[in-house]
Structures are given as C-alpha cells and as structure tokens.
Amino acid sequence: MTGEGVRRSLFWTLLGINLLVVGVAVGMAALMVGRLADAIFASLMKEFHIQADMPHHLFVTALWRALLLTSLTAGGVGVLLSVILFRQVVRPVRGMMAMAGRVAGGDYGARVAGASSAELESLAESLNRMAGSLARLERLRKDLVANVAHELRTPLTNLRGYLEAISEDVTPASVEIIASLHEETMRLVRSRPADVDLDELVRRLLTVRRPEFEGKGIAVRMAVDVKGFMRADPDLLAQAIGNLLDNAAKYTPPGGDVAVEISPIGGEIRVAVSNSGEGIASEDLPFIFERFYRGDKSRSRDSGGAGIGLAIVKEVAGLHGGTVGARSDGGRTTVWLTVPTAP
C-alpha cells in the first residue's frame, strides 16, 4: 500500500470509529425516547398538575427535535475530532514512513523527530535505534571486507618482499628461504590439524619477516624452553603468531628490540612476543583483542592496523582451547597466546 493509501485508510478508520461512537450514543438516546417518552410525559403532567388537554404529540415532537439537533451536533464534533486526531497522528507517521523509506534505500543516518504522543514517541525511538543498529552493522560490514582484504594481503606482501629481495640479489635464495616461502604459500590454501614443532614454526615465521626487522634495525632474540611437538592447526597457529610478530614489527621503533619466548605454563605452552616502544595505554589494554578495536583512533588502517589482527589471535587460541593476554609497562609491551600441549 502506498503512503497516500495508508493515510486515506487511517483517516476513514478514525472517522468511522468516531461516527460509530456517536451512532451508538444516538441510538441509545432514541431507544430511551421511544420507550420512556410516554411515561415521562405522564409523570411531568402529574408532578406539575398540568391538565391532560396539553397535546401529547407536541412533547414527543420536541424530544425528537432535541435528539436530532444533538445527533447532528455530535456528528459534526465527531468529524472535527477525527480530522484533528488524524492530523495529530498522520504527521509523525508520515515522518516515520519517510524515514523508513530512506533507511530501506541505504541512508542509515536518517532519523525521525519526536512524536505528539507517548506511544508514537516510543515508536520513533525504536525506529531511530533500529537505524542506528543498521548503520553500525553496515559500518562493520565495510570494515570486515576491508580487513579481510588487509589480512589476506599481509602474507602476500611478505612473499612479494622476499621474492623481490631474492630477484635483486639482496637475499640469497637458500633452501631454507625457499622452504619458508613455500610454507607461507601453502598456508593460504590449506588448513589441517597436525603435529606442530613450535620452535621450528616460529623460526620460519621470523625468517620470512627478517627483511622488515632488519630494515628498521630491530634486534630479534628468541628463547625456547620446550621441545617436541604439539597437536594444532599449523596454518591457523602460523597466522596467529605471525600477527603477533607483525604487531611487534609495526610498533617497535627503529633500533628497538623484539623478544619471542616459548615456555610451558602448566598443561599449556605459551608463545609471548614482547617489544620495546611506546606501549599500550592502560585504558586500551583490556580491549586490544576485540574486533576492529584500535587504541589510537588517529591511526589509519595502513599505519595503525585494521583492528582485527589480535582478534584473530584470540579466535585461534580459543579454537585450540587456549587463552590470550597482554601487559604493557615500563616502555615494553608483551602479548601472548597459550595452547594446550599435545596429549
């Protein structure tokens, strides 16, 4: 139904309701006149000692005239009230319909002003909240598309940088490097649980990122307190640990240092990546693993991250039954994930 059709239907509905009320009242009055007129006439004659020669029909006629006049007046008032009520209702409803049409067309910033009644005011607030929720969902959708592209681009950028270094004879094409590039490529197209050697996995990830660290003069050290294999998805684990290393490389100042520590914690193994630098504000620290969260709102996606890297770390740890954590103090930040050891 079109907007004009809705307004017309609403007007006739309101008018019909008012006229129905008037009609019921008039009908009851007519019924009372028809049944009680004679008795009232006789009672009045007796009470005021009026002679019976007064024409009975004059009294009844006067009653019917009064009833007719009252009915016409009530009907007119009913129509007038219908028009007033219609205008009071249809004005905010028209605004809500226009706002809903704009939202349906993709304008999630559309809002409707307050209404004249508490019920319509509540409806207007609900519509505004709905539009706000849709706007947030649309923003998240756009961010998700951009962030997925960003996360897919990261390993491809690593591959391209290393291949360019090899082609320009900056880095020798050793067997170790070729194997690392091959593993990085395969990680993009497969996912499977397997026995994982964390020591070897982390060293391979560091090898791929060596040009970035060396380009900024960052010293990297690694401490391994465990040996052997654990059962995990090597590709997901590589993505998570790679994100930790990427964060460290991004936020460590030139000439700083990065430390990677692999150690047993109860029945789990913890992989911790720490770096020197400015650190994370205490008010931001509890939220760094949330999707799309970036502590420094002035950072762009290119310089400050997409806000999804650490969220992926949290998801990967959770899929393996592990946890994540972070601390930042004294100009040093440490972020870690834990995964259960293989049975």
N, C-alpha and C positions, 0 to 999 in steps of 0.2 A: 504494500500500500504506500502511495506517495505521501509526502508531507502534507499537501493540501487535503488529501483524502482523510488523513488522520485527524487533522484539525476539524474538518467538517463532521466527521463521525463523533468526535469528542463534544462538539457544540450541540449536536442533536441529542446526544446521550444526556448531557446535563439539562438541556431544555425539557426532554422527556421526563426526567426524574422530578424536576420541579413541578411540571404540569400534572404529573401523576399524584404528587402530594396534594396539590390544590384540588384536583378532581376528587380524591378520596374525601378531603375535608368538605367539599361542596356536596358530595353525595350523602355523607352522613348528616349534614345540615338539612338537606332536602328530605331525607327519611324522617328526621325528627319533626320537621314541619308537617309533613303529611300525616304522621301518626298522632302528634300531640297538639296540633292547632285547635281542634275542637275542644279538647279538654282545657287548654289554656284559656280559650275564649270564654268558656262557661265559668271557669274559676275567676277570671277577671270581672265578669259581669256580676257574679255573686259577691266578690270582695268589695267592689265599689258601688254596689246597689244600682246597677245600670239596668234600665228597662230592656226587656227582650226584643223590643221593636228595632233595636240597632241592627242594621243589616250584617249578618254573619259573613257574607262573602266579601265585604269591604275589609274586614280584619284579615281574612285569609289572603286576599289580594295584596294587602300591604306587606304581609310577611314574605310572600313570593317576590315582590318587588325588591324588598330589602335583601333577600337572598341572592337575587340576580345581580344587584349592584355590588354586593360583597364578592360574589363569584368573579365578576369582571375585574374588580379591583385586585383581588388576589391573583387572578390570572396575569394581569399586567405586571404586578410586582414580581410574580414568578419568572416571567420572561426577562424583566430587567435584571433580577438577581442572576439568572442564567447567563446573560451577556457579561455582567460584571465578573462572575465567577469564572466564566470561560476565558476572559482576558487575563485574569489573575493566574490561571493555570497554564494557558497556552503559551504565554510569553516565555516563562522559563523552560517549558517543554520544547518550544521551538529552538531555544538556545541549545538545549541538550541534544536535540536531533541534529542540529548543525555541527555541534562539536563531535558527535559520534560519527557523522559523515566524514569529517576531516581526519579523525583517527583511522577510520577504515581506509582512507586514501593515503595513509602513511605519515600524516602530520601528528606525531606523538607529543608535540608541545602544545596542542590545543587544550584549552581549559574552559570550563563553564562557570559563570558568575553565580553568586548565591541566589537562592530562590526565595519566594514570599512565604512559604510555609515550612514547618519543621520537617515534614515528610519529603517535600521536594528538595529541601536543603540537604537532607541526608542522602538522597539520590544523587544530587550534584556532587557531593563529596565523594561518593562511591565511584562515580564516573571519572572524577579527577584522579583518584587513587589508581583506578584501572589504567588511565592514560599514562600516569607516571610509571606504573609497573611495566607497561608495554614499552615505554621509552627506555627504561633500564634494560629490558630484555633485548631490545634492538641494539643498544649500545654494546651489550655483552656479546651479541651475535657478531657484530662487526669486529669487535676486539678479538673474538675467538678465531675468526677467519684470518685476520692479520697475524695473530700469534701463532697459529698452526703453521702458516707460511714461514714465519720467522724461525720456529723451531726446526722445520724441515730444512731451512736454508743454512742453519748453523753447521751441521756435519758436511754439507756440500761445500760451504766456504772453507772448512778445514781441508777437505780434499783438494779443492782448487788451489789453495795457498801452497800446499805441499807439492802438488804437481808442477806449479809454476816455479817453485824453488828448484825442483829437480831439473826442469827443462832449461833453466838459466844457470845450471851448474853451481847453484848456491849450496845445495844439499846433495850429497851423493845418493844414488839410487841403490841403497844396500838392500839385502834380502829382508832385514828387519823392517825397514821402512815400507817396502812393497807389501809385506805381510800385514802391516798395520793398516795400510790403505785398503787392502783387500777386505780386512775385517770390518773396517768402517763402512765400506760399500755394502757388504752383506748385512750389516746391522739395519740398514734401511729397508730391506726387503724380506726379512725373516724374523720370527720370534718363537723361541722354544726353550723349555727348561733344560738345564744341563749341569754337569759338574763344573764349577767355576773356580779358577785359581785367582783370587782377588789380587794377589801380588802381581801376577802377570797381566791381569786386566788393567790395573791402574797404571803400570809401567807403559803399557801400549797406549793408553789414553794420553799420558804425558808426552810420549814420543810424537803423537800426532800434533799436539799443541806446543811443541818445543819452539817453533819459529815465533809464535806470539809472545811467549815468555822471554825469549832471547831478544826480541825486538824492543822490549821495554826494559831490558836489563834486570829482569826479575830472577832472583836466585830461588831455585826449587830444591827442596830436600824431601826425602821420603823415608819413613820409619815403619818397618813391618814387624809386628810382634806375633804373627800367626803364620802357620804354614799349612799346606794341604788344600783340599777342595771343599766347596760348599754347594748345595743344590739351589740353583736360582736360574732365572731367565737372564742369560748373558747380555742380550741386547737391551732389555729394559734397565738392567743394572748399569750397563755402559752409558746409557742415556742419562741416568740419574747422577752418576759420579762425574760424567762429562759436564753436566750442568753446574755441579759444584766447582769444578776446575775453571769453567768459563766465567763464573761469577768472580772467582778469585783473581783471574787474569784481568777482568774488567775493572775491578775496584782497587787493585794494588797499584800504588803509584810507581813511576819509573824508579828503578833502583831498590825497590822493596823486595820482600821475600814471601814465598808460599811454602807451607809445610803440609804434607799429606801423611797421616798416621793411620795405620790399620792395627787394631788391637782387640783382644777378646774382652767382652763385658758380660759376665755370667754365661748364659747359653746363647749369646749373640756375638756377632762381630761388628765392630764399629769402624766406619770409614769417616774420618774427620779431615776437613780441609780448612786450614787457617791461613790468614794473610794479614800483612801489615797494611795500615792505611787509616782512613778517617773513621771507619767503624760505622755501626748502625745505631741510630738514636734509640734510647730505651723505650720510648712510646711506640716505635715502629716494630721492635723486635718480636712481640707476640704475633704479629700479623704477616711476617715475611713469607710464610708458606701458604698464604691464601691466594686464590686465583686472582690475577690481574692487579695485585697489590704492589704499588711502588711507593716506597717511603718518601722519596724526594719527588714531589709532583712536578717539579720543573724539568725533570729529565725527559727526553724524548725516547721513543722506542729504540732508536739506534744507539743512544748513549747510555740510557738507564735501564735497558731491558724491557721485555714485554710484560713482565709481571706474571709469567707463567712457568719460568724455569724451575724455581723452588717448589712450586705447586706440583710439578711433575715428579720432583724428588720425593715429595710427601706421598704421592699416589703410588709410586714404585715401591717405596718402603712398606706402605700399607698392604700392597698386593702380596708382598713376601712375608707379612706378619711382623714387620719391624716398625721402627719409630724414627722420628727426626727431631732435631734440636739445634739450638744456636745460642751463642753468647757473644757479647761484644764489650770489651773493656780495655782500658789502657792502650788504645790505638791498635788493637788487634781483634779480629773477628774470626770466630770458629763456627763452622756449620757442619753438621754430621748427620749420617743416617746409620741405622743399625738393621741388620738382617739376621735371622736365626741361622745357626750353623747347620751343616748337613747332618742328618741322623747317622 
